[in-house]
Amino acid sequence: MGLAIGSEAEGIFHYDIVVPAAVIDLNQHVNNVAYVQWMQDVAVRHSRRAGGTEAARGVGGTWVARSHQITYRQPAFEGDTIRLKTWVSGFRKARSWRQYEFLRLDDQVIVATGETEWVFVDRQTGRPKSVPPLGGEKRRKEERERRGGRGGGRRGEAIALTSFRLGAQPSQHSPLSFVAF
């Protein structure tokens, strides 16, 4: 699959892959199933890097995919180097939405984009559960100070270990913090 290189800037996580022959279909381009696998792989890596996987386990939860949406723009081929990017674009109670971009590095063409809706569930029951605040009063105080002393934190901010802006594109960022995988 090629060398994977993780990086975080402005809340966007990415790594690069070289398209292997194993994911090429009869049309001689990347099979659509490979994109779904790559979406999961980059989401899991991002969550692990940010500490979200460990935090979720610590409260008896895990994230599961509810739905995937992919828009194919251009075909990708064996040997292409693709940058897999991901960021969280929305968060509510027990759900999170994660965006993806697949950029072919040779010509800077976006070959596909996608979105996954993730649901936070109890590891024992498999039932959805709200993401509980983590980090206690110290974390809430830090969030209030960062916002200039205004109000308490948003529900879910506590599971956060990386920064990004809700609805952000890769070039935008804000001090809000969430983790969703």
N, C-alpha and C positions, 0 to 999 in steps of 0.2 A: 504494500500500500504506500510505500514511500516514507520519508522522514516527516514526522509530525513536529511542528514547532509551535508551542503555545505562546500567546502574547495577550496582554490586556492594556488597552488604552481607551480612556473615555467611556468605560463600561462595556466596551465591545471586546469579546473574546474571539480569537481566531487561531487557526493552525493550517498549515499547508499540507496537501497530499499530492502524490503523483498517481494518476489514475492507472490502476493495474489492469492487466488483461482479463482477470477474473470477473470484472464488472461490465464487460463489453457484451452487448446483446447481438442478435442476428442482423440488426441494422448498422452494426459497426460503431455504435456510440454507447455512452454510459446508460445502463438500464435504469429505469425509474426506481426500482427497488433500492438501488445503491444510494440514491439521494435520501430516502427515508432513513437508511442505516446511518448515513453521514450526519443527518440532523440529530439523531439520538446520540451518536458518538460525541459531537461537538458540544451538545447540551450537557452531557455527563461530565466531560472534561472541564467545562466552565464551572459547573456546580462544585466539582471536587476542588478545583483551584481556588475557588472563593470560600470554601468551607461549608457550603450549603448541604452537601450530602451528609457530612458528619453531624451538622446541626439538626437536620431532619431526623436522622437516626436517634439522636439524643432525646427527642421528644416522641419517639415511637412512630414516626411517620416516614413516608416516602412519596416521591412524585411518580405518577403514571400518566402516560399519554392518553388523551381522550380523542383527539383528532389531529390529523395532519393535512395541510394544504400546500401544494407545490405548483408553481408556475414555471414552466420550462420556456426559456427564451432562445437559447442556442444549444446545439448539441456539444457535448464534451467527448473527447476521444482518448484512447489509450496513450499514455505518456504525457498528457496535459498536466500541468501543475495547477491545482485548484486551491484557492484560499477559501476555507470554510469559515464564515463569520456568524456570530450569534449574539443576540442581546434580548433582554426582557422588555416587552413593549406594554405590558399591562399586568395588573395584579388585583385580585379581589377575593377576600375570604379564603376559600380553599382552591382557587383557580389562578393560573398564570398563563400568559401568552408570550411565546418566544418567537422572535423573527430570525430568519436565516438568509444569508446571501452567499452565493457560490460564484466566485470571481476567478476567471481563467487569467493567470498572471502574465502569460506571454503577450496577450493583446489587450488586457484590462477589460475584457467583455464579461458582463454578468450573465452567466449561462442559466441560472435558475435562482428563484427566491422561494421562500416558504414561511410557514407559520405552524406552530404546534400549540394546541391548548393542553396544558398540563393540569392535573388535579392532585392535590395533596390528600393522601389517604392514610388511615391508621394501618400500620404494618400487620397487626393481628387480625383485624376484622375486614380490611380491604375497603372500608366505607370512607367516603370523604369526611375530612375534618378541617376545621379552620386552622390556619397557621397561627400558632400561639406566639405571643411576644417572647423574645429571648433576650438575654443580656441585662435584664433588671433595670433598676432606677438609674444606674450610671449611664447606660446606653440612652435612655430617654432624656437624661439631662444633656448629654452630648448633642443629641438631635435638636433639642430646644435651643441650645447655645448656637449651633450652626445656623439655625433659622432666625437668629437674633432674638431669642427668648420667647418666640410665639408658640403658645399651645403645646400640647403633648404630641407624641409621635403618631403616625398613622398605624393602623392595625397591620401587622405583617412586616413593618420596617425592621423589627427586631431579628428576624431570621437572616437579615441582610449582612453580607460580608463583602460586597462589591458595590460600586456606584454606577448608576445609570439613570437616565431620564425616561419616565414613562412616555411612550410614543416617540421616542427619540430615533433618529436616523444615526448611522454610525459616526457622523461628524459632530453630534451634539452630546452634551452631558449635563448633569446637575448633581447636587449633593444628596439627593434621595437615594436610599439604599434598600435593595431587595435582593433576594436570590431566589431563583425559580429554576427548577430543572424538571 
